[in-house]
Amino acid sequence: MKKEILKVIEPGAYTTIQDFGRFGYQEFGVPPGGVLDQFAYQVSNLLLSNSLNDAVLEITVYGPKLEVLNDTMLSITGATIPLFLNGERIEHWSSFKVKRGDVIKFGPIESGCRAYLSVLGGIEVPVVMGSRSTYVGAKIGGCDGRPLKRGDILYGREDVPNKKPVSLNKKFIPSYPRDKEIRAILGPQDDFFDTAIDVFFNSEYAVTSKADRMGYRLKGPNLEHRDGVPKSIISEPSLPGGIQVPADGQPLILLVEQTVGGYTKIATVISTDISLIGQSKPGDLFRFVKVDLETAHKAFFERVRRLNEIEESLRQE
C-alpha cells in the first residue's frame, strides 16, 4: 500500500524522480538514465535504511518547496543546498522527521549542482522497464515522464516504521570544488589522435552552459585529429563517461541519457568520477588525469568499501 507523502508547492529549477537507472534497453533507444551522483544517492537511502535502489528526488541547482501530507522521514545529501523545515535549516547529509502540515523549502545551491532528497521507504511511482527513473526524452518513468510541477502529489510506502534520525560522519562527506581533477582511461578511439592526447591531459576545460543529463560540452584547447583519419565513426553504443571529440575539436562528455554516438572518443571517464561531473555547473574547470584500468577498478572497489563502512557506522548510531 502507498500513502500521500509530499505535495509540490513549487517544483524548483529541474526536479525529477530517479533511481539507479534502467538497463538492457539501449538497443531499443532507451538509455540507462538514473541518478548522476550515485554516491550521494546511495548514501541518501542508507540514511533511512532504504534499499539502495529506492527512488529519490534529484534536485538541480534550485530546489522545490514541498508540503508534508503525512508523518514520515526524509534525508538530504549531495550538493550543499539550504533546506528549511518550517523556516529552520536542516543539517545536510542527515535524516530527519517531518509531520503532516510541515513545509520544506530549498534555497539555491551553494556548492555542487545536484542534491538528493529521499523518503522513508522510497518514492512510489510505477516501474517502467525495471526502473522508476524519469526519462524526459521518452516521457517515461517518474511523474508522467517529466520534471515535477506545481500540484504534484508524491507517494511513499505505508508499511514502513520510522527510524531514528542520523547524520553522516563528516569524514565521509565529499566536497564539490569548482576546479576538479577527473580521472580518465584512454580510448576507445585514442588511435585517431596524436599530439591531441597530450593537449587533453595537460589543459583545463571549462563546463559550458550546454550541460545536462545527456552530456557536458566543454571549452578549452582544440583537440585535433591525426591527419588522414575521419572526424567521425560509424555510430556505436555509448556509455556514460565517453569523451567525444566532434569536428570542432571541443570535447563532450556523454552522460546517462545517451544510447549511441558517432564521434571519436579520445578517453573515457572512470565510473566513480561521473559523480564529480554530475556535481559540476557551467564555469567549473576540469583537468583530466590519465589512469589505467587497474586504477579504475581500485577506485570502484574503494567506493564499495566506503559505502559498506558508512552503512556499518549508521547501524551503530
C-alpha positions in Angstrom: 0.0 0.0 0.0 1.1 3.6 -0.6 0.2 6.9 1.0 0.5 10.5 0.1 3.7 12.0 1.4 4.5 15.3 -0.2 2.7 17.9 -2.3 4.7 20.1 -4.7 4.0 23.8 -4.0 6.9 25.0 -6.2 8.9 22.5 -8.4 12.3 24.1 -8.4 14.5 24.5 -11.4 14.6 20.9 -12.6 13.5 18.2 -10.1 12.9 14.6 -11.2 12.3 11.2 -9.7 15.3 9.0 -10.2 16.7 5.6 -9.1 19.8 3.7 -10.1 18.6 3.5 -13.7 17.1 1.1 -16.3 19.3 -1.3 -18.1 19.0 -3.7 -21.0 17.0 -1.4 -23.4 19.7 0.6 -25.1 19.2 -1.4 -28.3 15.7 0.0 -28.4 16.9 3.6 -27.9 16.2 3.8 -24.2 19.3 5.0 -22.2 20.1 3.8 -18.7 19.3 7.2 -17.1 19.1 7.2 -13.3 20.9 9.5 -10.9 24.0 11.4 -11.9 25.7 11.2 -8.5 25.5 7.6 -7.5 27.4 8.0 -4.2 25.2 10.8 -2.8 22.1 8.9 -4.0 23.1 5.7 -2.3 24.0 7.5 1.0 20.6 9.3 1.0 19.0 5.9 1.0 21.4 4.5 3.6 20.5 7.3 6.0 16.9 5.9 6.0 17.8 2.2 5.8 16.1 2.1 2.4 17.0 -0.2 -0.4 20.0 1.2 -2.4 17.8 1.4 -5.5 14.8 3.2 -4.0 13.6 6.2 -5.9 14.5 9.7 -4.7 14.2 13.3 -5.9 17.2 14.6 -7.9 17.2 18.4 -7.3 19.2 20.5 -9.8 20.6 24.0 -8.9 17.5 25.3 -7.2 15.2 23.2 -5.1 11.5 22.8 -4.7 9.0 23.9 -2.0 7.0 20.9 -0.6 4.2 20.4 1.8 4.2 17.3 4.0 0.9 15.4 3.8 1.7 12.6 6.3 4.2 11.9 9.0 7.4 10.3 7.7 11.2 10.7 7.5 13.4 12.3 4.8 17.1 12.6 4.2 19.2 15.1 2.2 22.6 14.6 0.6 24.6 15.7 -2.4 25.2 19.4 -3.4 25.2 21.8 -0.5 21.8 23.4 -0.7 20.0 25.2 2.1 17.0 23.2 3.2 14.5 24.7 5.7 11.8 22.8 7.6 9.2 25.3 8.8 11.9 28.0 8.5 14.6 26.2 10.4 17.7 25.0 8.5 18.2 21.2 8.4 21.7 19.7 8.7 22.9 18.4 5.4 23.8 14.7 4.9 21.3 13.7 7.5 17.8 12.2 8.0 15.0 14.0 9.8 11.4 13.5 10.8 8.6 15.5 9.3 4.9 15.8 10.3 1.7 16.5 8.4 1.4 20.2 7.6 5.2 20.9 7.7 6.7 22.9 4.8 10.1 22.1 3.3 11.8 24.8 1.3 15.1 24.8 -0.5 17.3 27.7 -1.5 19.8 28.0 -4.3 22.8 25.6 -4.5 25.9 26.8 -2.5 28.3 24.2 -3.9 27.9 21.3 -6.3 24.9 21.0 -8.7 22.6 18.2 -7.6 21.1 17.3 -4.3 19.1 14.1 -3.3 16.0 14.1 -1.2 15.0 10.6 -0.1 11.7 9.5 1.5 11.5 6.7 4.1 10.8 3.5 2.0 11.4 5.3 -1.3 9.1 7.3 -3.6 6.4 5.1 -5.1 5.7 5.6 -8.8 5.1 2.9 -11.5 8.1 0.8 -12.6 8.8 1.2 -16.3 11.2 -1.2 -17.9 12.6 -2.1 -14.5 13.1 1.4 -13.2 11.2 4.3 -11.6 13.7 6.8 -13.2 12.3 9.8 -15.1 13.4 9.9 -18.8 12.1 13.1 -20.1 13.2 12.3 -23.7 10.7 9.4 -24.0 8.2 10.7 -21.3 8.5 7.6 -19.2 9.1 7.0 -15.5 8.7 9.3 -12.5 5.7 11.7 -12.7 4.4 11.1 -16.2 7.9 11.2 -17.6 8.6 14.8 -16.8 10.1 17.1 -14.1 7.9 17.9 -11.1 5.3 20.6 -11.5 3.1 22.6 -9.1 0.4 20.4 -7.5 2.1 17.0 -8.0 1.5 14.5 -5.2 4.4 12.2 -4.2 3.6 8.8 -2.6 5.6 6.6 -0.3 5.0 3.2 1.3 2.5 2.9 4.1 4.1 0.0 5.9 7.5 1.5 6.8 8.2 2.1 10.5 10.0 5.3 11.4 13.7 5.2 12.2 16.0 7.2 14.5 17.3 10.3 12.7 21.0 10.0 11.9 23.8 12.2 10.5 26.7 11.1 8.3 30.1 11.3 9.9 31.9 14.3 8.4 34.8 12.2 7.3 32.6 10.6 4.6 31.2 13.8 3.2 32.7 14.7 -0.2 33.5 18.3 -1.3 32.4 19.8 -4.6 35.1 22.3 -5.6 34.7 24.4 -8.7 38.0 23.1 -10.1 38.1 19.3 -10.4 40.5 16.5 -11.4 38.7 13.9 -13.5 40.3 10.5 -14.0 40.0 9.0 -17.5 41.2 6.0 -19.4 42.5 6.4 -23.0 40.1 5.2 -25.7 38.3 3.6 -27.3 39.4 5.7 -30.3 42.6 7.2 -29.0 44.4 6.0 -32.1 42.6 8.8 -34.1 44.7 11.3 -32.1 48.4 12.1 -31.7 49.5 15.3 -30.1 45.9 16.0 -29.0 46.3 13.3 -26.3 49.0 15.4 -24.5 47.0 18.6 -25.0 43.9 16.9 -23.5 45.7 15.7 -20.4 47.7 18.9 -19.8 45.0 21.5 -20.2 42.0 22.9 -18.4 38.5 22.7 -19.8 35.6 24.8 -18.7 32.0 23.5 -18.4 29.8 25.4 -20.8 26.1 26.3 -20.5 25.3 23.2 -22.6 25.4 20.8 -19.7 22.6 18.5 -18.8 21.8 14.8 -18.1 22.7 13.9 -21.7 26.2 15.3 -21.6 28.5 18.2 -20.8 30.1 20.3 -23.5 33.5 21.7 -22.6 35.5 24.6 -23.8 39.3 24.7 -24.0 42.2 24.0 -26.3 41.2 22.3 -29.6 41.8 18.6 -29.9 43.0 17.9 -33.5 42.6 14.5 -35.1 45.5 12.9 -36.8 46.0 13.7 -40.5 44.1 11.4 -42.8 41.6 10.0 -40.3 37.9 10.8 -40.3 36.5 13.0 -37.6 33.5 10.7 -37.1 32.9 7.0 -37.0 30.0 4.6 -37.6 27.6 5.2 -34.7 28.3 2.8 -31.9 26.8 2.1 -28.4 27.8 4.8 -25.9 28.4 4.6 -22.2 28.3 7.3 -19.5 31.8 8.9 -19.3 32.7 8.6 -23.0 34.6 11.8 -24.1 33.7 12.6 -27.7 35.6 15.0 -29.9 33.4 16.5 -32.6 34.7 18.2 -35.7 35.1 21.5 -33.8 37.7 19.9 -31.5 35.9 20.8 -28.3 35.3 17.7 -26.0 31.8 16.5 -25.0 31.4 14.1 -22.0 28.5 11.7 -22.6 26.3 11.0 -19.6 23.3 8.8 -18.7 20.7 9.8 -21.3 22.6 8.7 -24.4 22.5 5.4 -26.3 24.7 5.8 -29.4 27.3 8.2 -30.8 29.2 8.7 -34.0 32.1 10.9 -32.9 35.5 9.5 -31.9 36.1 9.2 -28.2 39.6 10.2 -27.0 39.1 8.9 -23.5 36.5 7.6 -21.0 35.9 9.0 -17.5 36.1 6.2 -14.9 32.7 5.3 -13.4 33.4 6.7 -9.9 34.2 10.1 -11.2 30.9 10.5 -13.1 29.5 11.8 -9.7 32.0 14.7 -9.9 30.8 15.6 -13.3 27.2 15.5 -12.2 28.0 17.9 -9.4 29.5 20.5 -11.8 28.0 23.7 -13.1 28.8 26.0 -16.0 32.0 27.7 -15.4 33.6 24.9 -13.4 37.0 23.7 -14.6 38.1 20.2 -15.3 41.7 18.9 -15.6 41.8 15.3 -16.8 44.2 12.8 -15.3 45.2 9.7 -17.3 44.8 6.4 -15.4 44.8 2.7 -16.3 42.1 0.1 -15.9 43.6 -1.2 -12.7 43.3 2.2 -11.1 39.7 2.5 -12.2 38.9 -0.9 -10.6 40.6 0.1 -7.4 38.5 3.3 -7.3 35.3 1.4 -7.8 36.0 -1.1 -5.1 37.2 1.7 -2.7 33.7 3.3 -3.2 32.0 0.0 -2.4 34.2 -0.3 0.7 33.3 3.2 1.7 29.6 2.6 1.3 29.9 -0.5 3.4 31.7 1.4 6.1 29.0 4.1 6.0 26.3 1.5 6.3 28.0 -0.1 9.3 28.6 3.3 11.0 24.9 4.2 10.6 23.8 0.9 12.2 25.8 1.8 15.3 24.1 5.2 15.8 
